[in-house]
Each structure stands twice: as structure tokens, then as C-alpha cells.
Amino acid sequence: MLGKACCVISFMEGNGPTVEHIPVLGECLAGQVRLPVDGVMVDVTVGHGGHSLLFGKTLGPAGIIVGFDLDTNVIRRARIRLENLACKVILIHSNFAEISDQVGKLGIKQVDFILADLGMCSAQILDAEKGLSFQSNMPLDMRIDKRIKRTAADIINSADEKALADLIYRFGQDRASRRIARFIATRRRRGRIETTGELAAVVCKALGRPGGRRSRIHPATRTFQALRIAVNDELGNLEKLLISAPSLLKRNGQLAVISFHSLEDRLVKKNFRENEKANVYRIITRKPIVASREEVLQNRRSRSAKLRIAQRR
Ligand SMILES: C[S@@+](CC[C@H](N)C(=O)[O-])C[C@H]1O[C@@H](n2cnc3c(N)ncnc32)[C@H](O)[C@@H]1O
């Protein structure tokens, strides 16, 4: 069984400053995953390329990294960060739910390693265009990919009160969901809720707690999580990825998933267990790996990260 705590990885790019997006649990992953020098890695959430850079440095010219992301801005950034690697780098603007089709189109039949680091990069959360943050006032959007039709504002302003309560309960696990939905419905009578600030204010009022930077967990955290999951169909996409992975992995190939809330982690745990029973996977991490205290101090985002790894039989 693996130790629970792992150390933080932080590294320098050329002579420049320390990279601001530190890949979560990077050192733990590097210690657990065996990627041959001519191996194929699919980083289904390439983001700023932090994890891809870490593994890409171990690959030679015959190695390949295929990176997926839904956000064209981060792909642009990843392309620059990964351009000096010796291996081939292919970046695709696509949903990882389509992994089988997209990897197939490249003529790649099977791969050595699939990595999913779920959620968003910190820069995306701060990006006003994405409308994900309750810490500042932004249009209430939440789509990672602008091709998605329905925004968070569309849901908040059109769903009936019961549907809203169910959504906040199911995806946000907030026990005050009915009260929050009631306050939203009442507030809507005065006009549409168009910004993250307006929505956060309604939730704070419903819960009778002020937000602000000093509260440990902002009262609107769960409602925002619920909306983000719904807008981007995050759980549906993860399920599709988990279903596709076994047929893409070579024998002994590995799938690693870093999740950030219990709804995601539960799906991963269940899928790994079922596949182990069916003799498809061997589970490498009996308990999820979590970040060490040092990593959490350096990178707050890592505090809720859970890493699970399975190996194809
Ligand atoms: C936490 S970040 C990844 C950071 C990356 N591991 C790094 O070290 O730079 C997650 C990324 O996954 C992307 N993403 C989320 N859901 C996705 C999906 N269904 N398909 C493709 N990319 C997705 C987000 O746009 C974001 O860039």
C-alpha cells in the first residue's frame, strides 16, 4: 500500500520565474507511473501543460503526448510550454469524452498512460470571460467551451424552483438547496440574475452568512460547483472517459485520475472496483493519494485533490 503523503513539485522553466501553475500531485504521479521512453501519454486535461511537461521530459523522440482541452486559451499556452520537448506533441481542442474517436483518428491504437486532472486551472477561475468566480463580479457564464449552448445564467433564470433546488442538492451537496432555490426564485421576480456577484449575494442572503475573503468556505461555493458541473456536464464526461479507457490502454498501461470533489471521486472509485472485479484493472492505489502538508501550503488547489491509479491487466 502506498504512503498517503506526497511532496510538492515545483520547478523552473529556463531562467524564468517559478511556473505559476504547479501540477497537482506531480511528484507522486511521477513516482507511480511507468512511461517508457518511446511511450504514448494522453493528457486529457492538458491545461497549462504542467503534467505533460513533467512526463514529456522523460520521453524521447519516439514518444508521443496527445493533449486534450476544451479551452482554446489554455491550449495556446500549453503549446508554447511544450514546444521544446523531444517527443511529438499533438494538442486537440476536444472534449475528453471523445477520447476514443480522437485518438483513433490519429492512427494510434493503444496508449501507455492516460491522465485526467479534473476541474479548472486557477487562471480559468480568475478569467472574467469564464464567469466562474464569486470572488469578483463577472457575467454568470461558466462554460469552459464556448460551443456549449446553455450558460449558468440561462439555468438560473429559467429553471423552476424545484429543478434548481434538485440541481444544487445533487451537484453541490448543499443541504440548504431548497432555501437557496427559494431566494433565487424570489430575487428573479425583480429581474434576471446576470452576474456571479448577484448570484453570490442571493446565496449569502439565503444562508444568512456574509461572503468575503475572510470566510473559510464561501457560502456560495456549493451552488457555484453545482452550476459548473451542470453547465459543462462534468460527471457525464468523466463517465464516458472511464468507459473508454480500458480499450485504449495497452497491457500494463495506466489510468490516473485526480479529482477535486467527492462526486467525481466516487465515480472513479466505483469504475476502478468494477473493472478490477471483471479482471480488467489492477488497482494501484487502494486508498486515494492526497497532497502532503507542504504541497497544500505551496498550492492551495491541492488541498482537496485525490489521485487514483489503475493498471490494465
Ligand atoms: C486542472 S486543469 C489541468 C491542469 C494541467 N494538468 C496542468 O498541469 O497544467 C483542468 C483542465 O481540464 C480542462 N477540461 C475540463 N473538462 C474537460 C473535458 N471534458 N475535456 C477536455 N478538457 C477539459 C479544463 O479546461 C482545464 O484546462
The ligand as an SDF file (V2000), in Angstrom:
LIG
                    3D

 27 29  0  0  0  0  0  0  0  0999 V2000
   -6.8680   21.4180  -13.6080 C   0  0  0  0  0  0  0  0  0  0  0  0
   -6.6800   21.8750  -15.2270 S   0  0  0  0  0  0  0  0  0  0  0  0
   -5.3620   20.8710  -15.7910 C   0  0  0  0  0  0  0  0  0  0  0  0
   -4.0130   21.4090  -15.4470 C   0  0  0  0  0  0  0  0  0  0  0  0
   -2.8650   20.6250  -16.0430 C   0  0  0  0  0  0  0  0  0  0  0  0
   -2.8210   19.2730  -15.5350 N   0  0  0  0  0  0  0  0  0  0  0  0
   -1.5600   21.3220  -15.7980 C   0  0  0  0  0  0  0  0  0  0  0  0
   -0.7170   20.7790  -15.0440 O   0  0  0  0  0  0  0  0  0  0  0  0
   -1.3450   22.4150  -16.3360 O   0  0  0  0  0  0  0  0  0  0  0  0
   -8.0140   21.0660  -15.9890 C   0  0  0  0  0  0  0  0  0  0  0  0
   -8.1640   21.3510  -17.4650 C   0  0  0  0  0  0  0  0  0  0  0  0
   -9.1160   20.4270  -17.9920 O   0  0  0  0  0  0  0  0  0  0  0  0
   -9.8880   21.0910  -18.9710 C   0  0  0  0  0  0  0  0  0  0  0  0
  -11.1240   20.3120  -19.0850 N   0  0  0  0  0  0  0  0  0  0  0  0
  -12.1170   20.2080  -18.1730 C   0  0  0  0  0  0  0  0  0  0  0  0
  -13.0670   19.3660  -18.6260 N   0  0  0  0  0  0  0  0  0  0  0  0
  -12.6480   18.9100  -19.8310 C   0  0  0  0  0  0  0  0  0  0  0  0
  -13.1950   18.0000  -20.7830 C   0  0  0  0  0  0  0  0  0  0  0  0
  -14.3700   17.3910  -20.5870 N   0  0  0  0  0  0  0  0  0  0  0  0
  -12.4820   17.7410  -21.9060 N   0  0  0  0  0  0  0  0  0  0  0  0
  -11.2850   18.3590  -22.1250 C   0  0  0  0  0  0  0  0  0  0  0  0
  -10.7300   19.2380  -21.2530 N   0  0  0  0  0  0  0  0  0  0  0  0
  -11.4010   19.5080  -20.1300 C   0  0  0  0  0  0  0  0  0  0  0  0
  -10.0470   22.4940  -18.4390 C   0  0  0  0  0  0  0  0  0  0  0  0
  -10.3170   23.3960  -19.4830 O   0  0  0  0  0  0  0  0  0  0  0  0
   -8.6700   22.7260  -17.7840 C   0  0  0  0  0  0  0  0  0  0  0  0
   -7.7900   23.3560  -18.6640 O   0  0  0  0  0  0  0  0  0  0  0  0
  1  2  1  0
  2  3  1  0
  2 10  1  0
  3  4  1  0
  4  5  1  0
  5  6  1  0
  5  7  1  0
  7  8  2  0
  7  9  1  0
 10 11  1  0
 11 12  1  0
 11 26  1  0
 12 13  1  0
 13 14  1  0
 13 24  1  0
 14 15  1  0
 14 23  1  0
 15 16  2  0
 16 17  1  0
 17 18  1  0
 17 23  2  0
 18 19  1  0
 18 20  2  0
 20 21  1  0
 21 22  2  0
 22 23  1  0
 24 25  1  0
 24 26  1  0
 26 27  1  0
M  CHG  2   2   1   9  -1
M  END
$$$$
